[in-house]
């Protein structure tokens, strides 16, 4: 099995925007990644579903509370693609 290549911020942002659009029924073009997560119609159930989807997409664990700490898709993407923290 080959190593998984690193996901770019743009790839992760596109994945998350698409997931939020499908989950909330809003067209992807209308999902503003800079807006607060709650303003996009994402509730706690959607947030957990998104975390699980991101774990599958990235191939690694994602903190359950990341969306609420990050507050926006852009902030979440930044945290998930920033690399390991010491």
N, C-alpha and C positions, 0 to 999 in steps of 0.2 A: 504494500500500500504506500503511495507517495505522500509526502508531507503536504498539508493544506497550505495554500498560499495565503499571505496576509490579505485581509480585507481592507480596502481603502475607505476613507471617510465617505467619499461620494457613493460607493457601492452600498455601504451600510445605511446611509441616509435614504437612498432610493428604496431599499428594502423596507425600512421602517415607515416611510411615507406611504408606500404601497399597502403595507399591512394595516396602517391606521385608516387609510381610505376604504379598504375592503371591510374592516371591522365596523366603521362608523357609517358607511354608506355615502361618504362625501367623495366627490371626484378627487383623484390624486393631485390634480392641478390646483385645487382649492385648499390643500393641506399646507399650512404655513409652518415650516419647521422651526421658526423662531418663536411661535406663539406658545404660551403655557399649555402643557399637555391637557389639562382639564378643559381649557377653552376649545380644544379640538373635539370634545365629546368623548374623551377616553376616561372611563371610570375605573374603579379598582379591578373589576373582572377583566376588562379589556387590557389593563396594564399587566396583569399576570400572564395573560395570553400572549402579549407582546414580548414579555421577558422570555417566555418559553420559546417563542419563535426566533428570537435573537440568539438564544443559546444554540438552537439547531443551526441557524445560519452561520454563526461564528465558530461552532464546534467547541465551545467552552462555557463554563458557568457565567451567569450574569446575576448580580445582586437583585433580589426580589424588589427592593425599594428604590432601585436606580431611577425609575421614571419620576418618582416624587422628589428625590434629591436633585436630579438634573433639571427638572421643571419643563424643559422643552426637548424636542427631537434633536435640535442642533447641539444642545448641551450634553444630551445622552450620547450622541455619536462621538463628540469630542472626548468624553470620559472613556468610552469603550475602545477608542482607537489611539489613545494617548500612550499606551504601553504600560509595562508593569510599574507598580509603585513600590517604594521601599519601606 
